[in-house]
Every structure is written in structure tokens, then in C-alpha cells.
Amino acid sequence: MDENEDFPDAQQAGMALIDAFHERDEARFRTLSPEQREAQFQARQELYTYVDDMWEEAKAAGLNPALRPEWKGVAGMRDVLTDLRDTAGFLVDEES
């Protein structure tokens, strides 16, 4: 069975997860100390970079991951991690 048959649109699922999680994440993030916020931002940035590097390596190898169904999981994860990172970055900056 093809991995995409089990979960045909991981990117759409990622967007739905962002919609469902963002408000709770932001509320919890606001309870953190400035040091904890910065640590969260750094951790989220590091994980985003790891996944984004996969995407960029595929492009450098001549693939177009945005058009390949087998890359939908990576695309969805990039979307989720972008939101997590951006939420943290916005709230860290807000504190400054």
C-alpha cells in the first residue's frame, strides 16, 4: 500500500492541525517566562530548520517537492513548524 493512500493529503491535515492548535499554543506560550519563551523559540527554530533543510535538499537534487505527492508529509510538517516558530517569534518580540 502506498504511504499516500493511508493519508492522502498530509499538507491539508497539517493546516487543520495548525487551526486547531494555534490558539491553545499561543495561550500557553503567554504563561512562560521570557527565558522559557526564548528557549521555546530556539527549539522550534531548530526543528523547523531540520525539516526545511530536507525540503531544500530535495530542490537542490532537482526535485520539485511541492508537486510530488510523496513530499506532502514534509510540506505539511513545514507548515506546522512554520506556525509554531512564527508564533514563538512573534510572542518573544512582543515581550521585548
Helices and strands as residue ranges (DSSP letters): H 3-6, H 10-29, H 34-60, G 65-67, G 69-71, H 72-95
